[in-house]
Amino acid sequence: MLPKRLQLRRQLKHIYIQVECRSFTESAASASASATMKLGAWTLIALTVTLMCLCHCMYFDASTSAARFQRTMLQFRSLRSAYSVRRQHTFSRTAYLLTIDDTTFRYHHSHKLLLQQGFRVETFIAPKHLDKWYSNRVGLLAILEKIAAKNEHWSYVFEDDINLVEDVPLLSSAKPIERLSDKFFYLGLCQDESWFLRRFTRMHSDVTCGTCAHAFAITPVGARELVQFADPELPPLARSFDYTMKEWCEHSNGFRLVRPDLESPLDSNQLGLVYQDRLQFPSTIDTA
């Protein structure tokens, strides 16, 4: 049995070490948060937890070790969750959203969806024209010209009638396709072929082509190529831009599609993760 003076001194020492360790751990967590872009998030988490464990070992007591271990694991899970959120927002891309009216529900729905998926959203208003196909074409070409002039590796283009077939992270699903592609890939497309032909193509090829320009990703190199391919056809009468894009795709021997195993719940001819939600947002071009 230790004298009361020694017991009190030991208790005060434990309290001092706990306070110092907590302060040191919080400083380490703050420093690691600012260094997330330089080191892997999991490396920083492991480093922080190691420091926490070292601090706990300094005042280890067998009677309370289980409770302290549980607290350490709770802190680890909290840090892991926080860094997972930070990493989701670290990987971001610019999404160009084309609309003819940014006051409508369809626009606000698509805009909110893209923000929730971690995109930086830039809105493009298509020019007003009696020929809505022409308006859509000019709007998409303007977006492509802006992408061609920028240094961003990948940019994403959407129309304002989109939805997801599955509620999954869009950017996480697209990231592997970015690594496998060099200038373009689809997030969703339309194909008029039979179900058997689509399935056969899907089984024997990693690339495909289709119509619909509601969701795709493109690099500056791809944007310049597509603008040059489309521009001679523009005046005086415009054709549907998605058919021009399909011809460019065939000319380039096909492109990849994000989640080719998925089909739109409204139309089996629409493939990929992103589809045109014609139930909520009827076409503003076909009815023009």
C-alpha positions in Angstrom: 0.0 0.0 0.0 1.6 3.3 -1.1 1.5 6.3 1.1 -1.3 8.8 0.3 1.3 11.4 -0.8 2.7 9.0 -3.4 -0.7 8.0 -4.6 -1.7 11.6 -5.0 1.5 12.4 -6.9 0.9 9.4 -9.2 -2.7 10.5 -9.9 -1.5 14.0 -10.7 1.1 12.6 -13.0 -1.4 10.5 -14.8 -3.7 13.5 -15.2 -0.9 15.7 -16.5 0.2 13.0 -19.1 -3.4 12.6 -20.2 -3.8 16.3 -20.8 -0.5 16.5 -22.6 -1.2 13.5 -24.8 -4.7 14.7 -25.7 -3.2 18.1 -26.7 -0.5 16.4 -28.7 -2.9 14.1 -30.4 -5.3 16.9 -31.3 -2.3 18.9 -32.8 -1.2 15.8 -34.7 -4.8 15.4 -36.1 -4.9 19.1 -37.1 -1.5 18.8 -38.8 -2.5 15.6 -40.6 -5.7 17.2 -41.9 -3.7 20.0 -43.5 -1.4 17.4 -45.1 -4.1 15.2 -46.5 -3.1 16.2 -50.1 0.5 15.2 -49.6 0.1 11.9 -47.7 -2.4 9.1 -47.9 -5.3 9.6 -45.5 -4.9 6.1 -44.1 -1.2 6.7 -43.4 -2.1 9.8 -41.5 -4.9 8.0 -39.5 -2.5 5.1 -38.7 0.1 7.7 -37.5 -2.4 9.5 -35.3 -3.7 6.3 -33.7 -0.1 5.2 -33.1 0.6 8.4 -31.2 -2.6 8.0 -29.2 -1.6 4.4 -28.3 1.8 5.6 -27.2 0.3 8.2 -25.0 -2.1 5.7 -23.4 0.9 3.3 -22.8 2.5 6.0 -20.7 -0.2 5.8 -18.1 -1.3 2.2 -18.6 -3.3 0.7 -15.8 -4.5 -2.9 -16.0 -7.8 -2.1 -14.3 -8.8 0.4 -17.0 -6.9 -0.8 -20.0 -10.1 -2.3 -21.7 -12.0 1.0 -21.4 -9.1 3.0 -22.7 -8.7 0.6 -25.6 -12.4 1.0 -26.5 -12.0 4.8 -26.4 -9.0 4.5 -28.7 -10.9 2.4 -31.2 -13.9 4.8 -31.1 -11.5 7.7 -31.8 -9.9 5.7 -34.6 -13.3 5.0 -36.2 -14.3 8.7 -35.9 -11.0 9.7 -37.6 -11.5 7.1 -40.3 -15.0 8.4 -41.0 -13.8 12.0 -41.1 -11.0 11.2 -43.5 -13.2 9.1 -45.7 -15.5 12.1 -46.2 -12.5 14.4 -46.9 -11.2 11.9 -49.5 -14.5 11.8 -51.3 -14.4 15.6 -51.7 -10.7 15.6 -52.5 -11.4 13.7 -55.8 -13.6 16.2 -57.6 -14.3 17.1 -61.2 -16.1 19.9 -63.0 -19.5 19.1 -64.3 -20.9 21.3 -67.1 -24.7 21.3 -66.9 -26.6 22.4 -70.1 -30.1 23.8 -69.7 -32.4 26.1 -71.5 -33.9 27.5 -68.3 -32.1 27.5 -64.9 -35.3 28.3 -63.0 -37.1 25.0 -63.7 -37.4 22.0 -61.4 -35.5 19.7 -63.8 -32.5 22.0 -63.7 -32.5 22.3 -59.9 -32.9 18.5 -59.6 -29.9 17.8 -61.9 -27.8 20.6 -60.3 -28.5 19.2 -56.8 -27.7 15.7 -57.8 -24.3 16.7 -59.3 -23.4 18.7 -56.2 -24.3 15.7 -54.0 -22.0 13.6 -56.1 -19.1 15.9 -55.4 -18.9 17.8 -58.7 -18.1 21.5 -59.1 -21.0 22.5 -61.3 -20.9 25.1 -64.0 -24.2 26.0 -65.7 -24.5 26.7 -69.4 -27.6 28.2 -70.8 -28.3 27.0 -74.4 -29.0 29.9 -76.8 -32.7 30.5 -77.6 -33.6 29.4 -81.2 -36.7 28.2 -83.0 -34.8 25.0 -83.8 -34.3 23.3 -80.4 -31.9 20.8 -81.9 -29.8 23.7 -83.1 -29.9 25.3 -79.7 -28.8 22.0 -78.0 -26.0 21.6 -80.5 -24.6 25.1 -80.1 -24.8 24.8 -76.3 -22.8 21.5 -76.3 -20.3 22.9 -78.7 -19.8 25.9 -76.5 -19.1 23.6 -73.5 -16.6 21.6 -75.5 -14.8 24.7 -76.7 -14.4 25.8 -73.1 -13.1 22.3 -72.0 -10.7 22.3 -75.0 -9.2 25.6 -73.7 -8.7 24.4 -70.1 -6.0 22.2 -68.5 -8.3 19.9 -66.5 -7.6 16.3 -67.4 -11.3 15.1 -67.3 -14.5 17.2 -67.5 -18.0 15.9 -67.3 -21.0 17.1 -69.4 -24.7 16.6 -68.5 -28.0 17.7 -69.8 -30.7 18.7 -67.3 -32.9 15.6 -67.4 -30.6 13.1 -65.7 -31.0 10.5 -62.9 -29.0 7.6 -61.6 -30.0 4.0 -62.2 -28.4 3.0 -58.9 -27.7 5.2 -55.9 -23.9 4.8 -55.9 -21.1 7.4 -56.0 -20.8 8.5 -59.6 -17.2 9.7 -59.5 -16.0 6.5 -57.7 -17.7 4.5 -60.5 -16.1 6.7 -63.2 -12.6 6.8 -61.8 -11.5 3.3 -63.1 -12.8 4.2 -66.5 -10.8 7.4 -66.5 -7.6 5.3 -66.1 -8.6 3.1 -69.0 -9.6 5.9 -71.4 -7.6 8.6 -73.1 -10.1 11.1 -74.4 -13.8 10.2 -73.9 -16.2 7.8 -72.2 -20.0 7.6 -71.7 -21.8 7.7 -68.4 -25.0 6.8 -70.3 -26.1 6.2 -73.9 -29.0 5.0 -76.1 -28.8 2.0 -78.4 -31.5 0.9 -80.8 -30.1 -2.5 -81.4 -31.9 -5.7 -80.3 -31.4 -7.0 -76.8 -29.4 -10.0 -78.1 -27.0 -7.8 -80.1 -26.4 -5.5 -77.2 -25.7 -8.4 -74.9 -23.4 -10.0 -77.5 -21.5 -6.8 -77.9 -21.3 -6.3 -74.1 -19.8 -9.8 -73.7 -17.2 -9.5 -76.4 -16.1 -5.8 -76.4 -15.1 -3.2 -73.8 -16.1 -0.3 -76.1 -19.4 0.7 -77.7 -21.1 3.6 -79.4 -24.6 5.1 -79.1 -26.8 8.2 -79.3 -28.0 10.5 -76.5 -25.6 13.2 -75.2 -27.0 13.5 -71.7 -23.9 12.3 -69.8 -20.3 11.9 -70.9 -16.8 12.6 -69.8 -14.1 14.1 -72.1 -10.6 15.5 -72.0 -9.3 18.7 -73.7 -7.8 16.6 -76.4 -11.1 14.8 -77.0 -13.0 18.1 -76.9 -10.8 19.6 -79.6 -11.3 16.5 -81.8 -15.0 16.4 -81.4 -15.4 20.1 -82.1 -13.3 19.8 -85.3 -15.3 16.7 -86.3 -18.7 18.5 -85.7 -17.9 22.0 -86.9 -18.1 21.5 -90.7 -21.6 20.2 -90.4 -23.0 23.0 -88.3 -24.1 25.7 -90.7 -26.7 26.3 -92.0 -28.9 23.5 -90.8 -28.1 21.5 -87.6 -28.4 17.9 -87.1 -28.9 16.2 -83.7 -25.6 16.5 -81.9 -25.8 13.1 -80.3 -25.8 11.5 -83.8 -22.7 13.5 -84.6 -21.1 12.3 -81.4 -22.0 8.7 -82.3 -20.3 9.1 -85.7 -17.2 10.5 -84.0 -17.3 7.5 -81.7 -17.4 5.0 -84.6 -14.7 7.0 -86.3 -12.6 6.5 -83.1 -13.4 2.8 -82.9 -15.6 3.1 -79.9 -15.5 4.3 -76.3 -16.1 2.8 -72.8 -19.3 3.1 -70.9 -19.6 3.4 -67.1 -21.6 0.4 -65.8 -22.7 -1.2 -69.1 -24.5 -3.8 -67.1 -27.2 -1.3 -66.0 -30.3 -0.3 -67.9 -32.7 2.6 -67.4 -35.8 1.6 -65.4 -37.9 3.4 -68.0 -36.2 2.3 -71.3 -34.2 -0.8 -71.9 -32.5 1.0 -74.8 -30.7 3.3 -72.3 -27.6 1.8 -70.9 -25.1 2.9 -68.2 -25.2 4.5 -64.8 -26.9 7.8 -65.8 -30.1 7.8 -67.7 -32.6 10.4 -69.1 -35.5 10.5 -66.7 -38.3 11.0 -69.2 -40.9 10.3 -66.6 -40.1 13.4 -64.5 -38.5 15.4 -67.3 -40.1 15.1 -70.8 -37.9 16.1 -73.7 -37.9 19.8 -74.5 -36.4 19.1 -77.9 -38.7 16.5 -79.4 -41.8 18.5 -78.3 -40.5 21.8 -79.6 
